[in-house]
């Protein structure tokens, strides 16, 4: 079983369930001005019961807040004991996010 992260129509990332749930919890734990945006990203999982995080319907401002949150998670995970595969995944996910037209 796996979870999916939808960045846009061309960009979908799949993760094994344990890593997907870890990332969802990291996003859920973020507070501040990104909280409403992250609730929107987490809605399919939290309210829809789907193993999916969805960023494809975020507007430019929301998407940049989402990107900053992923960057924060990526930076903080570099100093923790997550496995190297997840660390590499976060770097690739962040690169993909930064290539989205809403980020530029």
Beta strands, then each sheet from edge to edge (+ up, - down):
strand 1: 2-8
strand 2: 11-16
strand 3: 52-54
sheet 1: 2+ 1- 3-
end
